Amino acid sequence: MKVPPCLTACSLVCHAWNDICRPHIFRIVEINARTLTPRLSFLHFKASHLCNYVLDFRLSLDTRADYEPFPAWLPDCFSRFGNLGTLHLMDGGSVDPSLTAPSPLDVGITTLLAAPHLRKLHFEEWNFAGNVVSILLPTSSRLEELSLNDISTNMITVVSSRVRFDALQLLGLYNIPGPLLEFKTFIECPNLRSLVAEWYGPVRWKLPPWISTRFSELTLNVSVRSGRPDFGEAIQPSVLTINILGSDSCSNFITWIKNCVASLPFRNLLHRVTINIKLTGVNERKCEELYRELESLSVFFHKLCDLGALQRVVLKIELFVGRVNTINDSCDILDPSNEVKAQELAKLEDLCSALFERDDLDFDVILEWRKTSGALVFYTRVQN
């Protein structure tokens, strides 16, 4: 974590300021394999009292690289993080705390997972050499947020009995390998409120059978070429968010979105829908196509409203464009006049007029025109 120089400077003014600044300086600690030994040795041997200020610990390792062995005092150091609430474990090689003779790193990871106040746990590019459930077991009674991002495991058999995570509210599954999604038993999360799923491959994504179907919020991070989701026949989310990106035609985006929503078994229970589109490689043809497809999407949402429950729709489209002209060849979209901006606004209002006229729906549409660098050129927004 990069601490602002002004904050460290303030901490040196006097003891009173030091006491005020210290919790902010050490609240988040980021360590990678190259800096692990020198930074943790300072905390362990010279300033162990600072460990109590660490609330968010982010450990990025590359255990496949040729680094010097992890020190034997590592578990003792991690045991001092008594107030740890959030743990990020990233880029870990073959770590297995269940080994007969586990390494200091294996024992250290187990120690971190047993922190009494741990509520949020994130694994990213982590290789589980052993049983994933046994590694997560120390967190089962208190964990509220679990994120599994691009993990790998050699587990190929179904877990015989699953562990209950009664406190788990949010579960994130990011690019998870197929076998883990297909297990009939893995972990049990009966009080799950929110599920986040991310996949970018063309294979059809299926809701894992071990996930409780009673969650109320569903977020999907996909590309326009992602495989279509299979939600089964039981989930009943009231809040749906779709974050979709790509460079395909606008019609492919809208088709993917409509098919996704239509595949929900109880779409009549949707209260809020948020669609975030990132469209790259925009040219003049796509600009013209966009408005045609927005009209189609507007009709789709109108029918969805007729089902009775939908209260709010937010549609945000980010257009990453080069030097292209609008329909008026004299107007460069990357340097638009006030007249061009007014024309774009009028088009948007006209296309969505039917939805804006509904008293039972809060509708918000945002179009952002950006350079390929991401810099915002201008945006158009209409809402009722």
Secondary structure, DSSP 8 states (H G I E B T S, - for coil): ----HHHHHHHTT-HHHHHHHHHHHSSEEEEETTTHHHHHHIIIII-GGGGGG--EEEEE--TTS------TTHHHHHTT-TT--EEEEEEEEEE-TTSSS--HHHHHHHHHHT-TT--EEEEEEEEE-S-HHHHHGGGTTT--EEEEES-EE---S--SS-EE-TT--EEEEES--HHHHH-S-SEE-TT--EEEEEE-SSS-EE--TTS-TT-SEEEEEEETTS--EE-TTT---SEEEEEEEESS-HHHHHHHHHHHHHT-TTGGG--EEEEEEEEEEE-HHHHHHHHHHHHHHHHHHHHHHTTS---EEEEEEEEEE-S-B-SSTT-BTTS--HHHHHHHHHHHHHHTHHHHT-TT-EEEEEEEEEETT--EEEEEEEE-
